[in-house]
Amino acid sequence: EDVRFWLRTNEEDAVIMAVTAASFKLTLSLKCGQVTVAMVHDGPHDTHQLHVPGVNAADGQWHRVRVRFLTKTCALRLYVDGVVESVNLVQKEMFDVESCSVENWTVLSAVIGGPTTPKHDKTKMHDFAGCIALLAIDNIPVDQRQLIMQRPDMVKAGCTDSGNTCATQRCSNHGSCLNGWRRHHCDCSDTQYTGANCQQAAETLTFHGASLNVNVR
């Protein structure tokens, strides 16, 4: 009923972790630098999101994150650096009182760092790049050595600074380079191009108040 870890990154949009319990799925992500929890449950209102406003967790510094499931009150709580946001899931009609049992809320599995995105989330989320420390699920520390063994090419021990990735990487066609964590991203929104490095021509129109008919058949 508890997930906690320390987080360090400078990437504002990324999926951090996906957690599966007996009666719900939970996704922890960064959206515009804010830690966000999305809970999906088969109920009359089957999705709810919770975030801590005003805390930028994508500033390259360490941040303490914790998610708690309170069975007695049927509440979900998100803590970021001690600041807390909470929601009562019975009041939101996601759970009834009988469903708020330890058996239904115990974490069964978790995927960390992967591109698992909630089905209701239509935004393009990156896989996580950055550092995670002191990960514990249901108060049991996760063996970090076991995680490294799964993908030694992509996961390393320790936490090294990301550096200025835009110093050696360039975006094509006047795209804006954004520093990621040991990688770069290209913002092509002010160009007529698209793709990872703004290298592909995009069909772009600029409107000045015109109304056009679209032939759809």
Secondary structure, 3 states (H helix, E strand, C coil): CEEEEEEECCCCCEEEEEEEECCCEEEEEEECCEEEEEEECCCCCCEEEEECCCCCCCCCCCEEEEEEEECCCCEEEEEECCEEEEEECCCCCCCCHHHCCHHHHCEEEEEECCCCCCCCCCCCCEECCCEEEEEEECCEECCHHHHHHHCCCCCCCCCCCCCCHHHCCCCCCCCEEEECCCCEEEECCCCCEECCCCCEECCCCCCCCCCCCCCCC
